[in-house]
Amino acid sequence: RLLLSDLPGEWTSELIINARHAERLSFLARADAILILIDGPSLMGSTRHATEEEHRMLIDRVADICGDQAGRMAIVATKGDEIDLTQPTVLTKLVEHARAKGFD
């Protein structure tokens, strides 16, 4: 088993901005599972709406890359200690969005 948990941030940032960057992430279609790690405090503070929108776009782009091969996806809020181990409401919305795009 192989876990790649630290792709260059520029890759995902560029993918959010423009779908033409999807080619370099085409290997995601072969992944058994995809983990999206999100800075927990950004899901609860004043930037939560922007963070939600960026990650909805990321999920959309990854769904386009995976097509019919969409498998498992985990969306994880990091820095639990900084958010008092509270699950941000936005996280639930992102999970629902991923399910609607065909991810388990």
N, C-alpha and C positions, 0 to 999 in steps of 0.2 A: 504494500500500500504506500501511496505517496500523498503527502499533504503539502500543497503549495499555498502558504498562507500570507505571502507577502509579495504579491505582484507589484511592479512599479506603480505608485499612485498616479503617475502621469497617464498611464494606460487607461485606467478607469475614468479619470477626469476628462481625458480627451474623448473617450467613448460617450460619456454623458453629453458632451458638447456637440459631437458630430458622429453619426453612424458610420462614416467612411473609415473610422479607426477600428471597425469590428474585425477586419481581416486578421490582425495580429492576435486576437483572442479567439480565433476559430476553434482552438483546442478545447474550449469549454464545452463544446457539443459532445465531447467524449468523456467528460468528467462524470464520476459516479455521484458526486454531490458538489454543490457550490456553496461556499460560505461567504456571506457578506457581513463584514464587521463594521459597525457604525459607532462613532464616538457617542457614548451615552448622554453626556451633558448637552450635546448639540440637538438631541431629540427632545429635550425638555425646556431649553432656554428660549430666548427670543428668536433664535435661528431655526427653530424646529420646523417651521413651514418650508423654508428653503431647503433644509436637510431632507425633509420628506419628499419634496418635488425632485430633488437631485437623485434620490434613491429609487423613486418610481421610474424615472427615466433610465437609470441603470438597469433595473429589473426588465423594463421593456426591451432595452437593447440586448441584454443577455438572452431573453426569450427569443428574440429574432435570430440570434446566433445559433441557439440550440434547436429551434424549430420543433419538429416532432420528437426530438431527443430530450426535451426538457425532463429532468429527473428531480432529484431531491435538492432542496435549497434550504439553508439555515441562515436566518438573519439574526445577528447577535449584537446586542448593545454592550459596548465595552465600558470600562471604568465604573463598574457597579458600585464601588465604594463612594464615588463622587455623586451618585444619584440615589444613595441610601437603599441600594438593592431594589429599587422600584422599577417595575416594567413600564416604560413610557407608552402612553396611549398610541402614539404615532407608530410604534413598533408593530402593534396589532394590525393597524391599517396597512402597513407594508407587507406583512405576512399574508393578509387577505388579497392584496394586489398580486403578490407572487403566485398564489393559488389560482387566481383568475387567469393568469398567464400560462397555466399548465404545470407549475412546479408543485411537487409534494412537500 
